[in-house]
Amino acid sequence: MLRGMAELPHLAVDCQWLKRTIDSSRLDPYAMLCAHIVREGQDCVGPFLEDVETECGLWDPNEQARARAARQGLRTSR
């Protein structure tokens, strides 16, 4: 681990396991589902609020989050 290097915030929207879809059987049809093998098909634990990190222990950065972290000199692992 590099000293002095900040860590990328763990935002739900930046998780590689997030699957955004439409489910017409729901009152709110926009569904945020987890694609990780442990929680496959379950609602993402979120939250989906700007600048609020998720406490999900399965969080892993998606490609966009990795690229952003690299540009900003941030770490992407816990």
Secondary structure, DSSP 4 states (H G I P E B T S, - for coil): --TT--B----GGGBTTEEEEE-TTSSS-EEEEE-STTTTTSBP----STT-----TT--B-HHHHHHHHHHT-B---
